[in-house]
Amino acid sequence: MNLKEMAQREGLPAAVQVEREDTPAGILIRAVEGERGAEILITPSACKMYGEGPSLNAALSRLRGLLEGDGLPAREGQHWHHEELADF
């Protein structure tokens, strides 16, 4: 299942663009709607501990929670709202 299908299954609206970026710091999942957005970094240790699929689902669930609350935060300069999913 690709990320777009996972996002739809998690309940994110079709108007929200969801992207994945593999970085040295981990997997970055970004949700953007216009000038609003947020990103969740899944650390390598979290991915190893929980597995990639469950980690992606947790990140998408958190993004959906932001949308259901006050909506995605407004972009601050060049940066999106940022959170991390780690192996706490």
N, C-alpha and C positions, 0 to 999 in steps of 0.2 A: 504494500500500500504506500502510495507517495504522500508527501507532506500535505498537499492540498486536500487529498481525500481524508487524511487524518484530521485536519482542521475542520472540515465540514462535519465529520462524524462527531467531533468534540463540541460542535455547536457554534463555531465562529461564523459570522455572517459572510456571505459571498463578497460583499463590498470590502472586506478586510483582506489586504494582501499579506500572505504569510510567506516568509523566505527562510531558507536555511543557509548558513555560512559556516563552513568548517574552518576554524582558526587554530593557531597553536595553543590558545587558552581553553579550547573546547568547541562544542557545537553551539552556535549562536542562532536562536530562533527569534525572528523579528516579525511583529505584526504592525502593519501600517494602514491607516485610514486617513487620507488627506495629509494634513500637517500634524496629525496625532499618531503616536505609536509607542511601542515598548519592545524591549528585547530581553530574552532570558538566555543566560549563558549556562549551558550544561557542562560542568567541569568533567575532565576525563575520569577522575576518580568516581564521580557520581554515575557516569555512564557505565563504568566497570562494575560498580556495586549493584546498581539497579537494572542494568541492561539498557540498550539504546531505545528500544520501543517504549518501555515504561517511562523512561526519562523524557522522551519526546511528548508522550501523553501528559505527563505532569506539567511540562512547560506550556503546552497548549491549554491545559485546564487553568493554569494561572492567568494566561492571557485572556481567556474567556471570562474569568473572575473580574479582571480589570474592566473589561467591556461591560459586564453586567452591573458593575458599581457605578462609578462616575464616568465611565468610558475611558478610552485610551488617553494617557496624559499628553498634553501639548509638547511639542518638540522644544527643547531648550537650546537655542543656538544650533550647533551641529550635532547635538546628542539627543538620543531617545532615552526615555525612562529605562533604567537597567536594573535587572535583578539576576541573582545566580541560583542555580540548583546545584547544591554540593552534597557531599556524603556526610551530613551531620550525624 
